[in-house]
Amino acid sequence: MEQHDSSGLQPPVVEKVRKIVAFLQDMEREEELHSVPTWKAHQLTGDRKGNWSLFVSKNWRIPFATDHKEIEMIDLDYEDYH
């Protein structure tokens, strides 16, 4: 279900998070993640191997996984990595 409630976000990052989510919804290939260098897109390792992480601000990231069969984002989150 799509929600537009930004109450859990710091006001300075709301627009950036909206842009990232919109980009992910429109994305067709994972390679597109590298088209915005400021997001510092990279794949995670360890128990989250295969998941991606995008930089939002300071310690905040948007991690997510992709379902290659359904071609969609899954497990999208907004978290403080420290």
Gaussian input, Z-matrix of N, CA and C with variables (Angstrom, degrees):
# hf/3-21g

backbone

0 1
 N
 C     1     B1
 C     2     B2     1     A1
 N     3     B3     2     A2     1     D1
 C     4     B4     3     A3     2     D2
 C     5     B5     4     A4     3     D3
 N     6     B6     5     A5     4     D4
 C     7     B7     6     A6     5     D5
 C     8     B8     7     A7     6     D6
 N     9     B9     8     A8     7     D7
 C    10    B10     9     A9     8     D8
 C    11    B11    10    A10     9     D9
 N    12    B12    11    A11    10    D10
 C    13    B13    12    A12    11    D11
 C    14    B14    13    A13    12    D12
 N    15    B15    14    A14    13    D13
 C    16    B16    15    A15    14    D14
 C    17    B17    16    A16    15    D15
 N    18    B18    17    A17    16    D16
 C    19    B19    18    A18    17    D17
 C    20    B20    19    A19    18    D18
 N    21    B21    20    A20    19    D19
 C    22    B22    21    A21    20    D20
 C    23    B23    22    A22    21    D21
 N    24    B24    23    A23    22    D22
 C    25    B25    24    A24    23    D23
 C    26    B26    25    A25    24    D24
 N    27    B27    26    A26    25    D25
 C    28    B28    27    A27    26    D26
 C    29    B29    28    A28    27    D27
 N    30    B30    29    A29    28    D28
 C    31    B31    30    A30    29    D29
 C    32    B32    31    A31    30    D30
 N    33    B33    32    A32    31    D31
 C    34    B34    33    A33    32    D32
 C    35    B35    34    A34    33    D33
 N    36    B36    35    A35    34    D34
 C    37    B37    36    A36    35    D35
 C    38    B38    37    A37    36    D36
 N    39    B39    38    A38    37    D37
 C    40    B40    39    A39    38    D38
 C    41    B41    40    A40    39    D39
 N    42    B42    41    A41    40    D40
 C    43    B43    42    A42    41    D41
 C    44    B44    43    A43    42    D42
 N    45    B45    44    A44    43    D43
 C    46    B46    45    A45    44    D44
 C    47    B47    46    A46    45    D45
 N    48    B48    47    A47    46    D46
 C    49    B49    48    A48    47    D47
 C    50    B50    49    A49    48    D48
 N    51    B51    50    A50    49    D49
 C    52    B52    51    A51    50    D50
 C    53    B53    52    A52    51    D51
 N    54    B54    53    A53    52    D52
 C    55    B55    54    A54    53    D53
 C    56    B56    55    A55    54    D54
 N    57    B57    56    A56    55    D55
 C    58    B58    57    A57    56    D56
 C    59    B59    58    A58    57    D57
 N    60    B60    59    A59    58    D58
 C    61    B61    60    A60    59    D59
 C    62    B62    61    A61    60    D60
 N    63    B63    62    A62    61    D61
 C    64    B64    63    A63    62    D62
 C    65    B65    64    A64    63    D63
 N    66    B66    65    A65    64    D64
 C    67    B67    66    A66    65    D65
 C    68    B68    67    A67    66    D66
 N    69    B69    68    A68    67    D67
 C    70    B70    69    A69    68    D68
 C    71    B71    70    A70    69    D69
 N    72    B72    71    A71    70    D70
 C    73    B73    72    A72    71    D71
 C    74    B74    73    A73    72    D72
 N    75    B75    74    A74    73    D73
 C    76    B76    75    A75    74    D74
 C    77    B77    76    A76    75    D75
 N    78    B78    77    A77    76    D76
 C    79    B79    78    A78    77    D77
 C    80    B80    79    A79    78    D78
 N    81    B81    80    A80    79    D79
 C    82    B82    81    A81    80    D80
 C    83    B83    82    A82    81    D81
 N    84    B84    83    A83    82    D82
 C    85    B85    84    A84    83    D83
 C    86    B86    85    A85    84    D84
 N    87    B87    86    A86    85    D85
 C    88    B88    87    A87    86    D86
 C    89    B89    88    A88    87    D87
 N    90    B90    89    A89    88    D88
 C    91    B91    90    A90    89    D89
 C    92    B92    91    A91    90    D90
 N    93    B93    92    A92    91    D91
 C    94    B94    93    A93    92    D92
 C    95    B95    94    A94    93    D93
 N    96    B96    95    A95    94    D94
 C    97    B97    96    A96    95    D95
 C    98    B98    97    A97    96    D96
 N    99    B99    98    A98    97    D97
 C   100   B100    99    A99    98    D98
 C   101   B101   100   A100    99    D99
 N   102   B102   101   A101   100   D100
 C   103   B103   102   A102   101   D101
 C   104   B104   103   A103   102   D102
 N   105   B105   104   A104   103   D103
 C   106   B106   105   A105   104   D104
 C   107   B107   106   A106   105   D105
 N   108   B108   107   A107   106   D106
 C   109   B109   108   A108   107   D107
 C   110   B110   109   A109   108   D108
 N   111   B111   110   A110   109   D109
 C   112   B112   111   A111   110   D110
 C   113   B113   112   A112   111   D111
 N   114   B114   113   A113   112   D112
 C   115   B115   114   A114   113   D113
 C   116   B116   115   A115   114   D114
 N   117   B117   116   A116   115   D115
 C   118   B118   117   A117   116   D116
 C   119   B119   118   A118   117   D117
 N   120   B120   119   A119   118   D118
 C   121   B121   120   A120   119   D119
 C   122   B122   121   A121   120   D120
 N   123   B123   122   A122   121   D121
 C   124   B124   123   A123   122   D122
 C   125   B125   124   A124   123   D123
 N   126   B126   125   A125   124   D124
 C   127   B127   126   A126   125   D125
 C   128   B128   127   A127   126   D126
 N   129   B129   128   A128   127   D127
 C   130   B130   129   A129   128   D128
 C   131   B131   130   A130   129   D129
 N   132   B132   131   A131   130   D130
 C   133   B133   132   A132   131   D131
 C   134   B134   133   A133   132   D132
 N   135   B135   134   A134   133   D133
 C   136   B136   135   A135   134   D134
 C   137   B137   136   A136   135   D135
 N   138   B138   137   A137   136   D136
 C   139   B139   138   A138   137   D137
 C   140   B140   139   A139   138   D138
 N   141   B141   140   A140   139   D139
 C   142   B142   141   A141   140   D140
 C   143   B143   142   A142   141   D141
 N   144   B144   143   A143   142   D142
 C   145   B145   144   A144   143   D143
 C   146   B146   145   A145   144   D144
 N   147   B147   146   A146   145   D145
 C   148   B148   147   A147   146   D146
 C   149   B149   148   A148   147   D147
 N   150   B150   149   A149   148   D148
 C   151   B151   150   A150   149   D149
 C   152   B152   151   A151   150   D150
 N   153   B153   152   A152   151   D151
 C   154   B154   153   A153   152   D152
 C   155   B155   154   A154   153   D153
 N   156   B156   155   A155   154   D154
 C   157   B157   156   A156   155   D155
 C   158   B158   157   A157   156   D156
 N   159   B159   158   A158   157   D157
 C   160   B160   159   A159   158   D158
 C   161   B161   160   A160   159   D159
 N   162   B162   161   A161   160   D160
 C   163   B163   162   A162   161   D161
 C   164   B164   163   A163   162   D162
 N   165   B165   164   A164   163   D163
 C   166   B166   165   A165   164   D164
 C   167   B167   166   A166   165   D165
 N   168   B168   167   A167   166   D166
 C   169   B169   168   A168   167   D167
 C   170   B170   169   A169   168   D168
 N   171   B171   170   A170   169   D169
 C   172   B172   171   A171   170   D170
 C   173   B173   172   A172   171   D171
 N   174   B174   173   A173   172   D172
 C   175   B175   174   A174   173   D173
 C   176   B176   175   A175   174   D174
 N   177   B177   176   A176   175   D175
 C   178   B178   177   A177   176   D176
 C   179   B179   178   A178   177   D177
 N   180   B180   179   A179   178   D178
 C   181   B181   180   A180   179   D179
 C   182   B182   181   A181   180   D180
 N   183   B183   182   A182   181   D181
 C   184   B184   183   A183   182   D182
 C   185   B185   184   A184   183   D183
 N   186   B186   185   A185   184   D184
 C   187   B187   186   A186   185   D185
 C   188   B188   187   A187   186   D186
 N   189   B189   188   A188   187   D187
 C   190   B190   189   A189   188   D188
 C   191   B191   190   A190   189   D189
 N   192   B192   191   A191   190   D190
 C   193   B193   192   A192   191   D191
 C   194   B194   193   A193   192   D192
 N   195   B195   194   A194   193   D193
 C   196   B196   195   A195   194   D194
 C   197   B197   196   A196   195   D195
 N   198   B198   197   A197   196   D196
 C   199   B199   198   A198   197   D197
 C   200   B200   199   A199   198   D198
 N   201   B201   200   A200   199   D199
 C   202   B202   201   A201   200   D200
 C   203   B203   202   A202   201   D201
 N   204   B204   203   A203   202   D202
 C   205   B205   204   A204   203   D203
 C   206   B206   205   A205   204   D204
 N   207   B207   206   A206   205   D205
 C   208   B208   207   A207   206   D206
 C   209   B209   208   A208   207   D207
 N   210   B210   209   A209   208   D208
 C   211   B211   210   A210   209   D209
 C   212   B212   211   A211   210   D210
 N   213   B213   212   A212   211   D211
 C   214   B214   213   A213   212   D212
 C   215   B215   214   A214   213   D213
 N   216   B216   215   A215   214   D214
 C   217   B217   216   A216   215   D215
 C   218   B218   217   A217   216   D216
 N   219   B219   218   A218   217   D217
 C   220   B220   219   A219   218   D218
 C   221   B221   220   A220   219   D219
 N   222   B222   221   A221   220   D220
 C   223   B223   222   A222   221   D221
 C   224   B224   223   A223   222   D222
 N   225   B225   224   A224   223   D223
 C   226   B226   225   A225   224   D224
 C   227   B227   226   A226   225   D225
 N   228   B228   227   A227   226   D226
 C   229   B229   228   A228   227   D227
 C   230   B230   229   A229   228   D228
 N   231   B231   230   A230   229   D229
 C   232   B232   231   A231   230   D230
 C   233   B233   232   A232   231   D231
 N   234   B234   233   A233   232   D232
 C   235   B235   234   A234   233   D233
 C   236   B236   235   A235   234   D234
 N   237   B237   236   A236   235   D235
 C   238   B238   237   A237   236   D236
 C   239   B239   238   A238   237   D237
 N   240   B240   239   A239   238   D238
 C   241   B241   240   A240   239   D239
 C   242   B242   241   A241   240   D240
 N   243   B243   242   A242   241   D241
 C   244   B244   243   A243   242   D242
 C   245   B245   244   A244   243   D243

   B1=1.4500
   B2=1.5248
   B3=1.2788
   B4=1.4596
   B5=1.5204
   B6=1.3508
   B7=1.4568
   B8=1.5145
   B9=1.3134
   B10=1.4621
   B11=1.5207
   B12=1.3280
   B13=1.4504
   B14=1.5286
   B15=1.3071
   B16=1.4663
   B17=1.5256
   B18=1.3305
   B19=1.4636
   B20=1.5303
   B21=1.3320
   B22=1.4529
   B23=1.5188
   B24=1.3198
   B25=1.4624
   B26=1.5192
   B27=1.3352
   B28=1.4553
   B29=1.5325
   B30=1.3286
   B31=1.4680
   B32=1.5315
   B33=1.3423
   B34=1.4694
   B35=1.5349
   B36=1.3446
   B37=1.4684
   B38=1.5236
   B39=1.3119
   B40=1.4700
   B41=1.5275
   B42=1.3101
   B43=1.4697
   B44=1.5238
   B45=1.3333
   B46=1.4679
   B47=1.5302
   B48=1.3240
   B49=1.4669
   B50=1.5280
   B51=1.3144
   B52=1.4725
   B53=1.5303
   B54=1.3325
   B55=1.4721
   B56=1.5224
   B57=1.3255
   B58=1.4600
   B59=1.5278
   B60=1.3163
   B61=1.4763
   B62=1.5265
   B63=1.3256
   B64=1.4676
   B65=1.5255
   B66=1.3248
   B67=1.4610
   B68=1.5259
   B69=1.3339
   B70=1.4603
   B71=1.5278
   B72=1.3165
   B73=1.4667
   B74=1.5206
   B75=1.3245
   B76=1.4667
   B77=1.5261
   B78=1.3143
   B79=1.4597
   B80=1.5309
   B81=1.3222
   B82=1.4605
   B83=1.5264
   B84=1.3429
   B85=1.4674
   B86=1.5262
   B87=1.3092
   B88=1.4660
   B89=1.5291
   B90=1.3101
   B91=1.4603
   B92=1.5311
   B93=1.3168
   B94=1.4641
   B95=1.5254
   B96=1.3291
   B97=1.4652
   B98=1.5263
   B99=1.3170
   B100=1.4608
   B101=1.5284
   B102=1.3204
   B103=1.4652
   B104=1.5269
   B105=1.3219
   B106=1.4702
   B107=1.5343
   B108=1.3262
   B109=1.4778
   B110=1.5314
   B111=1.3206
   B112=1.4669
   B113=1.5276
   B114=1.3297
   B115=1.4723
   B116=1.5187
   B117=1.3341
   B118=1.4668
   B119=1.5267
   B120=1.3098
   B121=1.4672
   B122=1.5248
   B123=1.3249
   B124=1.4568
   B125=1.5304
   B126=1.3222
   B127=1.4574
   B128=1.5153
   B129=1.3183
   B130=1.4602
   B131=1.5235
   B132=1.3203
   B133=1.4632
   B134=1.5217
   B135=1.3087
   B136=1.4627
   B137=1.5082
   B138=1.3456
   B139=1.4667
   B140=1.5289
   B141=1.3290
   B142=1.4706
   B143=1.5297
   B144=1.3144
   B145=1.4647
   B146=1.5279
   B147=1.3383
   B148=1.4571
   B149=1.5191
   B150=1.3315
   B151=1.4634
   B152=1.5224
   B153=1.3041
   B154=1.4641
   B155=1.5184
   B156=1.3268
   B157=1.4574
   B158=1.5277
   B159=1.3257
   B160=1.4619
   B161=1.5235
   B162=1.3180
   B163=1.4572
   B164=1.5288
   B165=1.3419
   B166=1.4660
   B167=1.5277
   B168=1.3222
   B169=1.4657
   B170=1.5200
   B171=1.3089
   B172=1.4689
   B173=1.5282
   B174=1.3389
   B175=1.4606
   B176=1.5255
   B177=1.3030
   B178=1.4635
   B179=1.5228
   B180=1.3306
   B181=1.4586
   B182=1.5356
   B183=1.3202
   B184=1.4582
   B185=1.5325
   B186=1.3355
   B187=1.4539
   B188=1.5280
   B189=1.3247
   B190=1.4639
   B191=1.5223
   B192=1.3012
   B193=1.4637
   B194=1.5210
   B195=1.3063
   B196=1.4605
   B197=1.5102
   B198=1.3051
   B199=1.4569
   B200=1.5185
   B201=1.3239
   B202=1.4621
   B203=1.5322
   B204=1.3130
   B205=1.4662
   B206=1.5341
   B207=1.3239
   B208=1.4715
   B209=1.5268
   B210=1.3203
   B211=1.4631
   B212=1.5332
   B213=1.3359
   B214=1.4602
   B215=1.5172
   B216=1.3363
   B217=1.4526
   B218=1.5227
   B219=1.3250
   B220=1.4605
   B221=1.5209
   B222=1.3025
   B223=1.4652
   B224=1.5240
   B225=1.3107
   B226=1.4596
   B227=1.5254
   B228=1.3309
   B229=1.4549
   B230=1.5305
   B231=1.3056
   B232=1.4605
   B233=1.5149
   B234=1.3386
   B235=1.4572
   B236=1.5212
   B237=1.3263
   B238=1.4572
   B239=1.5229
   B240=1.3108
   B241=1.4432
   B242=1.5114
   B243=1.3134
   B244=1.4774
   B245=1.4927
   A1=109.03
   A2=117.29
   A3=122.99
   A4=109.73
   A5=115.94
   A6=120.94
   A7=109.01
   A8=116.73
   A9=121.83
   A10=111.06
   A11=118.38
   A12=122.93
   A13=109.29
   A14=117.16
   A15=121.15
   A16=112.35
   A17=118.13
   A18=121.02
   A19=113.71
   A20=119.31
   A21=121.15
   A22=113.93
   A23=117.08
   A24=121.47
   A25=111.44
   A26=115.63
   A27=120.08
   A28=106.89
   A29=118.62
   A30=121.53
   A31=115.56
   A32=120.05
   A33=118.60
   A34=114.93
   A35=118.20
   A36=119.34
   A37=114.01
   A38=117.57
   A39=120.70
   A40=111.47
   A41=117.70
   A42=120.00
   A43=111.43
   A44=116.95
   A45=119.96
   A46=110.79
   A47=117.31
   A48=120.72
   A49=110.02
   A50=117.70
   A51=120.56
   A52=111.12
   A53=117.01
   A54=120.67
   A55=111.24
   A56=116.55
   A57=120.39
   A58=110.13
   A59=116.99
   A60=120.20
   A61=110.67
   A62=117.65
   A63=120.53
   A64=110.58
   A65=116.96
   A66=121.53
   A67=110.19
   A68=116.60
   A69=120.61
   A70=111.77
   A71=116.66
   A72=120.07
   A73=111.85
   A74=116.99
   A75=121.57
   A76=113.36
   A77=117.20
   A78=122.12
   A79=111.42
   A80=115.75
   A81=120.77
   A82=112.66
   A83=117.18
   A84=121.77
   A85=109.64
   A86=116.64
   A87=120.89
   A88=112.10
   A89=117.97
   A90=121.27
   A91=111.87
   A92=116.68
   A93=121.44
   A94=111.73
   A95=118.10
   A96=121.57
   A97=111.70
   A98=117.06
   A99=120.52
   A100=112.66
   A101=117.79
   A102=120.53
   A103=112.79
   A104=117.67
   A105=121.97
   A106=107.25
   A107=117.36
   A108=120.82
   A109=114.52
   A110=118.69
   A111=121.02
   A112=112.57
   A113=117.91
   A114=120.35
   A115=111.69
   A116=117.52
   A117=122.82
   A118=112.11
   A119=116.77
   A120=122.35
   A121=110.51
   A122=114.93
   A123=119.86
   A124=109.92
   A125=114.42
   A126=119.27
   A127=109.52
   A128=115.06
   A129=121.04
   A130=110.06
   A131=115.34
   A132=121.10
   A133=109.33
   A134=115.88
   A135=120.77
   A136=111.55
   A137=116.13
   A138=119.71
   A139=112.47
   A140=117.10
   A141=120.79
   A142=110.98
   A143=114.95
   A144=120.91
   A145=109.88
   A146=115.04
   A147=120.39
   A148=113.47
   A149=117.10
   A150=120.48
   A151=108.75
   A152=115.38
   A153=122.53
   A154=109.96
   A155=115.56
   A156=121.94
   A157=108.57
   A158=115.52
   A159=122.23
   A160=108.77
   A161=116.99
   A162=124.12
   A163=110.13
   A164=115.75
   A165=120.99
   A166=108.59
   A167=117.46
   A168=121.90
   A169=109.76
   A170=116.43
   A171=123.30
   A172=110.89
   A173=117.99
   A174=122.00
   A175=113.88
   A176=118.59
   A177=121.34
   A178=112.60
   A179=114.51
   A180=122.00
   A181=110.34
   A182=114.73
   A183=121.27
   A184=106.30
   A185=116.01
   A186=119.01
   A187=109.88
   A188=116.10
   A189=119.67
   A190=109.02
   A191=113.92
   A192=121.23
   A193=107.06
   A194=114.88
   A195=119.44
   A196=109.37
   A197=115.68
   A198=122.50
   A199=105.69
   A200=116.59
   A201=121.13
   A202=111.77
   A203=116.77
   A204=120.25
   A205=110.56
   A206=116.10
   A207=121.53
   A208=112.31
   A209=116.32
   A210=123.63
   A211=110.49
   A212=114.70
   A213=120.46
   A214=110.80
   A215=115.98
   A216=122.78
   A217=108.40
   A218=115.88
   A219=120.83
   A220=108.28
   A221=116.43
   A222=122.61
   A223=112.96
   A224=117.93
   A225=122.69
   A226=108.75
   A227=116.96
   A228=120.97
   A229=109.62
   A230=116.43
   A231=123.98
   A232=104.48
   A233=117.10
   A234=117.99
   A235=113.13
   A236=113.49
   A237=122.89
   A238=105.40
   A239=118.03
   A240=119.89
   A241=114.62
   A242=119.79
   A243=121.95
   A244=110.86
   D1=134.46
   D2=-179.63
   D3=-86.43
   D4=131.29
   D5=179.68
   D6=-127.94
   D7=147.17
   D8=179.98
   D9=-116.61
   D10=23.28
   D11=-179.29
   D12=-83.32
   D13=114.82
   D14=-179.15
   D15=-102.25
   D16=15.09
   D17=-174.29
   D18=-62.91
   D19=-22.06
   D20=179.88
   D21=-90.16
   D22=1.48
   D23=-177.01
   D24=-106.27
   D25=151.32
   D26=173.20
   D27=-71.27
   D28=134.38
   D29=-176.91
   D30=-49.18
   D31=-38.94
   D32=-178.53
   D33=-65.46
   D34=-18.11
   D35=-176.43
   D36=-105.14
   D37=-4.10
   D38=-175.25
   D39=-55.52
   D40=-49.48
   D41=-177.08
   D42=-66.10
   D43=-38.55
   D44=178.82
   D45=-63.96
   D46=-43.42
   D47=178.56
   D48=-63.13
   D49=-41.28
   D50=177.61
   D51=-60.98
   D52=-42.18
   D53=178.89
   D54=-64.15
   D55=-42.31
   D56=179.86
   D57=-63.25
   D58=-47.38
   D59=-179.05
   D60=-62.78
   D61=-42.31
   D62=177.83
   D63=-62.01
   D64=-41.85
   D65=178.04
   D66=-60.67
   D67=-46.56
   D68=-179.39
   D69=-62.61
   D70=-37.26
   D71=179.03
   D72=-65.99
   D73=-32.44
   D74=-178.25
   D75=-91.98
   D76=-13.86
   D77=-175.10
   D78=-63.41
   D79=138.76
   D80=178.43
   D81=-106.53
   D82=-27.21
   D83=-178.35
   D84=-138.97
   D85=144.49
   D86=-179.80
   D87=-59.55
   D88=-29.28
   D89=-179.41
   D90=-58.72
   D91=-25.27
   D92=179.74
   D93=-64.47
   D94=-21.56
   D95=-179.09
   D96=-60.09
   D97=-28.37
   D98=-178.26
   D99=-82.79
   D100=0.38
   D101=-179.34
   D102=-76.51
   D103=-12.50
   D104=177.36
   D105=-120.49
   D106=90.21
   D107=-174.66
   D108=-57.04
   D109=-31.48
   D110=-177.27
   D111=-67.59
   D112=-14.61
   D113=177.63
   D114=-84.22
   D115=-10.59
   D116=177.03
   D117=48.62
   D118=47.29
   D119=-178.06
   D120=-59.69
   D121=130.22
   D122=175.10
   D123=-154.65
   D124=154.50
   D125=176.70
   D126=-84.87
   D127=143.92
   D128=-179.73
   D129=-84.60
   D130=168.18
   D131=-179.61
   D132=-125.51
   D133=-174.70
   D134=177.58
   D135=67.88
   D136=-138.09
   D137=-177.47
   D138=-72.06
   D139=-5.82
   D140=177.15
   D141=-113.14
   D142=21.01
   D143=-178.92
   D144=-55.22
   D145=134.25
   D146=-179.46
   D147=95.18
   D148=-20.98
   D149=175.51
   D150=-78.63
   D151=160.02
   D152=178.46
   D153=-110.90
   D154=160.35
   D155=174.78
   D156=-137.94
   D157=137.68
   D158=176.69
   D159=-121.34
   D160=135.40
   D161=179.31
   D162=-73.90
   D163=132.26
   D164=174.16
   D165=-109.82
   D166=-61.40
   D167=177.36
   D168=-164.73
   D169=148.58
   D170=178.51
   D171=35.81
   D172=-109.66
   D173=-178.66
   D174=-90.73
   D175=-1.81
   D176=-172.13
   D177=-91.03
   D178=133.35
   D179=-178.86
   D180=-134.37
   D181=159.45
   D182=170.60
   D183=-113.48
   D184=100.46
   D185=175.19
   D186=-90.53
   D187=150.61
   D188=178.08
   D189=-162.19
   D190=163.42
   D191=174.35
   D192=-118.03
   D193=162.66
   D194=175.96
   D195=-119.28
   D196=141.41
   D197=173.79
   D198=-98.03
   D199=103.71
   D200=-174.94
   D201=-68.16
   D202=-29.63
   D203=-179.64
   D204=-69.11
   D205=-45.60
   D206=-178.02
   D207=-91.87
   D208=-8.51
   D209=-177.20
   D210=52.20
   D211=63.18
   D212=178.81
   D213=-150.65
   D214=160.74
   D215=176.49
   D216=-82.33
   D217=139.37
   D218=174.96
   D219=-133.74
   D220=160.30
   D221=177.50
   D222=54.45
   D223=38.04
   D224=177.74
   D225=-71.62
   D226=133.79
   D227=-177.34
   D228=-144.45
   D229=171.53
   D230=174.14
   D231=-132.03
   D232=113.47
   D233=-173.05
   D234=-142.34
   D235=154.92
   D236=173.96
   D237=-89.04
   D238=115.97
   D239=-173.33
   D240=-79.32
   D241=-2.13
   D242=176.20
   D243=-106.60

